[in-house]
Amino acid sequence: MIKVFVFALLICLLASCGKRQSKNPLVGTWKMVYAETLENDSLAIKDLTKAEFVKIINENHFAFFNQQTDSENSFYGGGGTYTLNGNNYSETLSYISVKNLRGHVFPFQIEFSGDTLIQSGIEKVEKANINRKIIEKYIKIH
């Protein structure tokens, strides 16, 4: 867990170096404002009144952090590299505490609406028994 935090901190520091503006609309710090997961026939909406989820993206890496606001023990994070081709966005998760997710590529579609990033796609990892559709909305905070 410490390694994930140190890696994410390093990404944040690297992302903040220099003052040049990126032409990549993904680059920045994003706060999740909505998330839904459809798994089997169950729809779950993430309760963001009790959690904060932040994603930080630089030119070729991403990191995310989730902290329950009412608990000291409910923190998780991860990170890795990504590719962007038009609206096709794929994350390769390299740093995460769940070993079965390391190295997995998650393909998504993205769209922008003002300062909002909308990310959707299928998260399917057979060896981790994951098969779900997600829609996440983020507001750019930096």
Secondary structure, DSSP 8 states (H G I E B T S, - for coil): -HHHHHHHHHHHHHHHSS----S-TT-EEEEEEEEEEEETTEEEE--TTSEEEEEEE-SSEEEEEEEETT-SS-EEEEEEEEEEETTEEEEEEEE-S-GGGTTEEEEEEEEEETTEEEEEEEEEEGGGTEEEEEEEEEEE--
